[in-house]
Amino acid sequence: MAARAFITGLSGLTLSDAERGFVQAALPWGLILFKRNIDTPAQVTELIRSFRDAVGTEAPVLVDQEGGRVQRLGPPHWPAYPPGAAYAALFAADPQVGCEAARIGSRLIAADLHPLGITVDCLPLADVPVSGADAVIGDRAYGTTPRQVATIAAAVAEGLMQGGVLPVLKHIPGHGRATADSHRDLPRVDTDRATLEATDFAAFAPLAAIPLGMTAHVVYTAIDPACPATTSRLMIDEVIRGVIGFRGALMGDDVSMGALSGTIAARTRASLTAGCDLVLHCNGRMDEMEAVAAETPELSGAALARTDAALAARRVPDGADIAALRQRFAALLATFAPNGGTDPTVAS
């Protein structure tokens, strides 16, 4: 039996008996981890092993490990990493240095994730924030121009790939103009299409070959005034697959977020009907997990081809000297001091 087209969360640090039975029956394509699932390296490794044993495959395991405000693994067991704004600041002074720091930073993240069995990082962002937007993106962004954002995002994606971890391009086609946090509310962007194509969408187009992508729960009224990108066939076909040219496997952002309306089952159906290849469900609530699974078919056709191609794109880690990279990373970041002088270098 093929995997079903969804990614599931779990409730805690271990795989419960109920979760084991669910995973065995539902066969999700992958697992996503959050802080509630993470304690020590040994515990994370065992949780992943238990999940994969239950699903019966070396299923992808995802995490949001950006640095800054969005970092699921952290001290004391893993280093702290800077937000995207650190790379933006370095890039403004010297583009080559900014890109080197971004690539090394994500290569080091991959070095943390790979030994645990985590194979996918929900990074990089290509969102281009504007003045007056909600702070949900904020210092996570790599700059305020499409060219800079795309250039740094490409370096981040390459660093992950060098370390044997697949990147996820997010939040397609752009969360930077949203004046609401889609975790809680549905953002509506009223900017005209020509401006969107020249700015927000333009940051994603150079990154269209990244193997995995994640949609934005944002309504772009100039194109589809009714539905956010995640549940809009028009946005996915015409903008994400068309204007941007994204070719990889596409997952929706978390289907349980406040931006979406209707039951979890209805949200799942809507995202798949719109053209998402995978449904992402994160909160670990069993009733919702079962509802997602009940509405999600086995992967087949173009969706199966794209998910298989994404997994095939994963590389063997490049064998880099990680200690030397950490030293180089610290030296590069020493010129950037956010928050009144705090040096965001990673721990050794």
N, C-alpha and C positions, 0 to 999 in steps of 0.2 A: 504494500500500500504506500502511495506517495505521501509526502508531507502535505499537511493543509497549509493554506496561504495566510498564516498568521504567526506573529511573534508574541510570546506570552511573558508576563512577569510571574514572580512567585512572592509569597507572603513574608518569608523570613529567611533565617540563616541556614536552614536545612530544608530538604524536600520532605514535606509531610506525606503521610500515607495517602491522603485524599489527592494531593497534587501528583503523586506518583501514578495513581490510577488514572487521573485525568490526562496526564502526558502520554501514558501508554495507549489510551484510547483515542485521543484527539490528534496526536502526532503533529504538534506545531513545527513550523519550519525552523524556529529559533527561540532563544531565550534572551530577555533583557534584564540586566541587573541594576539595582539601585542601592542606596546606602543601607536600607533595611536588610539587604542581602549580603552585606560585606562586613567582616570583622577582621580576620587574620588571613594571611596567604593560604595557610593549610585549609582553613574553613571554606574559602572561596573555591579552591581547587576541588575539594570534596563535593561541594554543592554542584559544581559544573559536571563532575564525573557522575554524580547521581542522576542528574537530569539527562545526560547523554545515554547512560545505561537504560533509563526508562524509555526514552524515545527510540532507542535502538540504532542511532546514527551519530556521527560526529557533527551534530547540528551546530549552526552558527550561534555564538554567544556574544551579545552586544552590551555596550555600556556607553553612557555619556561621560566621557573623560576629556573635557576641554581644557581645564585649568581655570583659575579664578573662581568665580561663583558657581561654576558647573563642573564639579569634580567629585565623582562618587567614591574613588579610592584616594585616601590621603594619609597624612601623618597619623600615627607613628610608623606605619608599615610601608607607606609609599610616599614619595616626594610630593610637595606642593608645587604646582606649576602656575605661571602667570596667565592673566587673561589675554585675549587677542589684542587688546589695546597696547600691550607691551611691544608686540611685533609691529604694530602700526607706528608707534613712536620711533622705533629703530629704523623702520623703512623710510620715514619722513626725513631722517638725517642721512641715511645711506641705504638705498634699496637693496643692494647686495647683502649688507649685514642683516637687514630685516628679514630677508628671505632665508638666509642661512640660519638665523635663530629660530624661525618658524619651523624649518625642516628638522633641525636638530631637536627642538622641543618635542615635536610629534614622534620623532624616532625614539626618544627616551620614553615617552608614554607607551609606545609599542613594546619597548623592552620591559616595562612593568606589566603589561597586559598579557603578552604572549606566554610567559611561563605558567600563568594561571589557567590557561585554556580559553581566554577571551580573544575572539578572533575578529571582532568588528568594533570600531569606535565611531560613534555618531558625531563625526567631525570630518571636514571643516564646515564652518558657516560661510555663506557668501552673501549674507544680508548686508545691505547698505543703509545704515541708519541716517535719519534726517532730523533736523531740529524740530522739537515738539513731539517726537515719537515716544511711545512708552519705553521705559527703561529696561524692559525684558531682554532686549538685545544689548544696548548700551556698550559697556566696555568689553563685551564678548566679540565685538566686530573688529575686523582687520583694517578699518579705515572708513572713509566717507566718499570715496570715488570707486566706481565699478572696476577700473583697471587695477588699482592698488589692491582692492579686496580679492579680485580674482587671482592676482599674482601671488599674494601671500597664501590664499587658500590652496593653490596648486602646490606650493612648497609643503604645506601641512599634509596634504594628501600623499605626497611622495614620501615624506618621512615615515608615515604610518605603513605604507606599502613596503618600504625598505625593511621594516621591522616585522613583516609577516602579518600585519593587521590590515583588514579592509576598511577604507574610509566610507562614510556616508555623507553625501552632499546635502546640506540643509540650509534654510527652509525654503524649498523651491515653490514659487518663483520669487520669493523675497518677503521677509518679515520686517524689514527696516523702517517702513512707513507706518506700521501699525500703531494706533494710539490707544490700544488696549492690550492686555496680556492674555493671549489665547488660552492660557491655563485656566482662566476664570471667565472671560467674556469673548464674544466674537468680534474681532477687529474688522472694520470696513475701511478700505482705502479708496478714496474718490479721485485720485490722480488720473489724468487723461492717459490713454494708451500710449501715445507717442513718447511721453515722458517716462512711463514705466519701461518701455522697450529700450530707451536710451540709458537708463540708470539701473533700476532694480533687476530687470531681466538680463541686462548686458553683463552683469557680474557673474551670472551663472553660465552663460553661453560658452566661455572658454573652458569650462569644467565639465562639459557634457559627456565626456568619456569616463568619468568616475563611475565605478561599477554599481554603486548603490546610492539612492537618493531618498529624501524625505520631504513630503509636501508641507506647506504652510496652511494652518487653519485660518485663512484670511480671505475675505471677500474683496475682489477687485471690481468695483461697480462699473467701470468702463468696459468690462469684458463680460462678466457674469454677475449681475446685481443681486442674484438670489442665493447662490451657493458659494461657500469657501472653496479654495482650490482642491482640497482633499476630496470633496464630493461633487466636483464640477467636471463633467465630461468635456465641456468646452475648454476649460482652463487646462486640463491635462492634455487633450488632443492638440489644441490650437497653440497653446503657449509652452507648456512644459516639453511636450514631444515635438512641437512645431517650431515656434520662434526660438526657444532655447536649444532645442535639438537634443535633449537628454535621452540617452540610449540605454541607460542601465535599468536595473530592477528598482521599482518605485514603491516605497511604503508610505502610508499616511503617517502624520504625526499621531501621537497617542489618541486613540479613539475615545478614551474616557475623559478627555479634557473638556473644560467648561464651555469652550467655543462652539462645540457641536451640540445639536439639539436632537430630541427623540430618544428612543430606547437604544441601548447598546447594540441590540440586534439590528435596528433600523440604520444606525450609523455604519455598522459593518457592511450591510448590503449596499448602502449608498456609496461608500468609498470604493468597493469592488466594482460596482456598476459604472462608476465614473472613470475607472481605468487604473486604479492602484493595483499593483501586483500582490502586495502584502498588507495585511492589517496589523497595526502595532497596538497592543493592549498592555498597559504598564502597571496597573495598581495592585495586582495580585489578589483581587477579590474573586473568589471561586464562582459565585453566581454569574458575574460578568464574563469570566473566562469561558464558562460553559456556553453562554449566549453567543459569544464571538465564534467559538468552535462550531456551534450548531449552524451558523450562517455562512461558514467559510468552506469552500470546496477544496478538493485536492488541487495542488498546483498542476497546471497542464498548459498546453499550447504556448503562446508567446510569453506568458508569465513564467512558466517553467523554464523556457529557453533563457530568459533574462536572468532568473535567479541562478541557474546552473552556470551561466557565463560569469556572473559575479563571483561565485565561489571559485571558479577556475582561475580567476584573475589574482587570487591570493598567492603571494610569493613566499619562498623560504627566506627567513631573516638573513640579512647580508653579512652577519658575522662581525659587525662593527665593534670597536673597542669602546664599550659603554662608559667606562671610567673616564677615558679621555674625552668623550663627547660631553659628559657632565661638566668637566672642567672648562671646556670650550664654551658651553652654554652659559655657565656662570660668568665667564669673562665678557661675553656678548651682552648679557643682561645688566651688567654692572653700570652701564651708561644710562639705564632707564630706572627711575625711582618714583613710582606712583605713590599716592597716599601720603604725601608730605615727606617722602624720603625713604620709605620702606623698600628694601631691595628684594624683588620677587625671584631671587635665584632659588633653584631647587636644592633640596637636601642631598648630600652625597650618600 
